[in-house]
Amino acid sequence: MAALRVAVLAGSGRGLLRTPTAMKTPKANMSFASLPRSKKVALTTLGVVAAGGAGLALMLHQSVKASELELHPPHYPWSHAGPLSSLDHASVRRGYQVYKQVCAACHSMEYLAFRNLVGVSHTEAEIKAIAEEFEVVDGPDESGEMFTRPGKLSDYFPKPYPNAEAARAANNGALPPDLSYIVNARHGGEDYVFSLLTGYCDPPAGVSVREGLYYNPYFPGQAIAMAPPIYNEVLEFDDGTPATMSQVAKDVCTFLRWAAEPEHDQRKRMGLKLLLGSAILFPLIYYMKRHRWTVLKSRKIAYRPPK
């Protein structure tokens, strides 16, 4: 049996040695002309539909774009723009004051409650005092009637108008947008909002603006129904910061960034923790990988032909 096994192995070894070095493989001859008629029609139809869809999308994109006079907002060096930078909470506090005294007359923030400001820009006692300044409709009571009460921490910011129709009627048909997520809803974010607030100017020669509208090159269409909302010394900050136009716009944009992304600081804090943990975990995983694979990667495979 041993002699037979040796003979079989020797024969298989000689067979391997006699294997030709070059192997013939079938060549794939795939071309459009060799395809069946049904596949040709299907591919042609698919190409026409794809090209037509791309052209239609491009035409729609060009049609909804504003005119060539529209300006794109520049990128401003926000203090919270860095990957590990937090919001300026003093600016958030001033931004809420700007919203309360200037913006809240027309714009709502229906997704933000008074309690959200606790520990962010104000203390709990300060927010309770601010909430109690508003009269909130509540009810019904035991007799089935609605009543008004001072605001509480759980109440949301009051709306300036009872409904959208009343808002349009008070603003010549224009509906003031809700500002809860306006920074995320506009291309450019806080850069766009800052440029819009500070970009009011006289229309250039040859451009006429309808009565009741104002020229703003950063607004799509350049004609906006909102009058210039801020100017120098439009209000007086509680902390004594000079209320210049740029300072007021910067603070309200920071407040709107926090309103649209309340988890901003927590998200970056968790990212920093993940980076610190990865700095310890990744070297350990690499060492384990080298330890596990060192036996396989350091082995040598040698072929010893039979004698």
Helices and strands as residue ranges (DSSP letters): H 2-17, H 37-64, H 89-101, G 103-105, G 114-117, H 124-131, E 135-138, E 147-150, H 164-170, H 182-185, H 190-198, E 214-215, E 223-224, H 245-260, H 264-297
